[in-house]
């Protein structure tokens, strides 16, 4: 009986996973990826203000990196301005999209890889972005970025 309960539990857990992760609607996928590559373009112009337009302007925004979480749009922007205070530090950014998963009609998770080419030292790593649809506009509400260097 215990073995049967374990098997049933595993089947239920697997079923929940399959139904919870759905394919992203094509129009949403295009909107999200377009916004991500607009951020890449803004970064490569040295425009942190424009880059930040991809994030939800809210205290609910969370950026998680190697130094732990930072909460709020303003604090996230200040982190970028402090850590990337010059074009030399900003370098040239390239994103690769690895996967998109629909968590709900208004929430999408994107996994990707970044490459930061700089004269001082290149950097690369992975990121997971949680996008929220606010009045037809997809914005990042959570950014977890980890360097693999």
C-alpha positions as CSV (number, residue, x, y, z in Angstrom):
1,X,0.0,0.0,0.0
2,X,2.8,2.4,0.9
3,X,4.5,1.7,-2.5
4,X,1.2,2.4,-4.3
5,X,0.8,5.8,-2.5
6,X,4.3,6.7,-3.4
7,X,3.7,5.9,-7.1
8,X,0.4,7.8,-7.1
9,X,2.1,10.8,-5.5
10,X,4.9,10.8,-8.1
11,X,2.3,10.6,-11.0
12,X,0.3,13.5,-9.5
13,X,3.4,15.6,-9.0
14,X,4.5,14.9,-12.6
15,X,1.0,15.7,-13.9
16,X,0.9,19.0,-12.1
17,X,4.3,19.9,-13.5
18,X,3.1,19.2,-17.0
19,X,-0.1,21.2,-16.7
20,X,1.6,24.1,-14.9
21,X,4.2,24.7,-17.6
22,X,2.6,25.6,-20.9
23,X,3.8,26.9,-24.2
24,X,3.9,30.7,-24.5
25,X,1.4,32.3,-27.0
26,X,3.4,33.4,-30.1
27,X,2.4,37.1,-29.8
28,X,3.5,37.1,-26.1
29,X,6.7,35.4,-27.0
30,X,7.5,38.0,-29.7
31,X,6.6,40.9,-27.4
32,X,8.8,39.6,-24.6
33,X,11.8,38.7,-26.8
34,X,11.5,42.0,-28.6
35,X,11.6,43.9,-25.3
36,X,14.6,41.8,-24.2
37,X,16.6,42.6,-27.3
38,X,15.6,46.3,-27.0
39,X,17.2,46.2,-23.6
40,X,20.3,44.7,-25.2
41,X,20.4,47.5,-27.7
42,X,19.9,50.2,-25.0
43,X,22.6,48.7,-22.9
44,X,25.0,48.7,-25.8
45,X,24.2,52.4,-26.4
46,X,25.2,53.0,-22.7
47,X,21.6,54.0,-21.9
48,X,20.7,52.5,-18.5
49,X,17.6,54.7,-18.3
50,X,16.2,53.1,-21.5
51,X,17.4,49.7,-20.4
52,X,15.4,50.0,-17.2
53,X,12.2,50.6,-19.1
54,X,12.0,46.8,-19.4
55,X,11.5,46.5,-15.6
56,X,8.3,47.0,-13.7
57,X,8.5,50.4,-11.9
58,X,7.5,49.0,-8.5
59,X,8.8,48.1,-5.1
60,X,7.7,44.6,-6.0
61,X,10.6,44.2,-8.5
62,X,13.4,42.0,-7.2
63,X,16.8,41.6,-8.7
64,X,18.8,38.7,-7.4
65,X,22.5,38.4,-8.1
66,X,25.7,37.2,-6.3
67,X,25.3,39.7,-3.5
68,X,21.7,38.7,-2.8
69,X,18.3,40.2,-3.6
70,X,17.7,43.9,-4.2
71,X,14.1,45.1,-4.0
72,X,12.5,47.9,-6.0
73,X,12.9,49.5,-9.4
74,X,14.9,52.5,-8.0
75,X,17.3,50.3,-6.0
76,X,17.8,48.0,-9.1
77,X,18.6,51.0,-11.3
78,X,21.0,52.4,-8.7
79,X,22.8,49.0,-8.6
80,X,23.2,49.1,-12.4
81,X,24.5,52.7,-12.2
82,X,27.0,51.8,-9.5
83,X,28.3,48.6,-11.0
84,X,28.3,49.8,-14.6
85,X,29.3,53.5,-14.2
86,X,31.2,53.8,-17.5
87,X,31.1,52.4,-21.1
88,X,34.3,50.5,-20.3
89,X,32.4,48.6,-17.5
90,X,29.2,48.2,-19.5
91,X,31.0,46.7,-22.5
92,X,28.9,45.0,-25.2
93,X,26.0,42.8,-24.1
94,X,24.5,39.9,-26.0
95,X,21.6,37.8,-24.9
96,X,20.6,34.2,-25.9
97,X,17.1,33.1,-25.2
98,X,17.1,29.4,-24.0
99,X,13.5,28.8,-23.0
100,X,10.1,30.5,-22.4
101,X,7.5,29.0,-20.1
102,X,4.0,30.3,-19.5
103,X,3.2,30.2,-15.8
104,X,-0.2,31.8,-16.3
105,X,-1.9,34.0,-19.0
106,X,-0.1,37.1,-17.5
107,X,3.2,35.6,-16.2
108,X,6.0,34.1,-18.3
109,X,9.4,32.9,-17.3
110,X,12.4,33.3,-19.6
111,X,15.7,31.5,-19.2
112,X,18.7,32.9,-21.0
113,X,22.4,33.3,-21.3
114,X,24.3,36.6,-21.4
115,X,27.7,37.5,-22.7
116,X,29.4,40.8,-21.7
117,X,32.4,41.6,-23.9
118,X,34.6,44.2,-22.3
119,X,38.2,45.4,-22.7
120,X,38.8,44.9,-18.9
121,X,37.4,41.4,-18.5
122,X,34.6,39.5,-20.3
123,X,31.8,38.0,-18.3
124,X,29.0,35.5,-19.1
125,X,26.4,33.6,-17.2
126,X,22.7,32.7,-17.0
127,X,19.5,34.5,-16.1
128,X,15.9,33.8,-15.3
129,X,13.4,36.6,-15.8
130,X,9.8,36.6,-14.7
131,X,7.7,38.8,-16.9
132,X,4.4,40.2,-15.9
133,X,1.8,41.5,-18.4
134,X,0.5,44.9,-17.2
135,X,-2.2,46.3,-19.4
136,X,-0.7,44.6,-22.5
137,X,2.9,45.6,-21.7
138,X,5.3,42.8,-20.7
139,X,7.7,43.9,-17.9
140,X,10.3,42.1,-15.7
141,X,9.2,41.7,-12.1
142,X,12.0,39.3,-11.1
143,X,15.5,39.0,-12.4
144,X,17.9,36.3,-11.2
145,X,21.3,36.6,-12.9
146,X,24.4,34.6,-12.1
147,X,27.8,34.9,-13.6
148,X,29.4,31.6,-14.6
149,X,33.0,33.1,-14.7
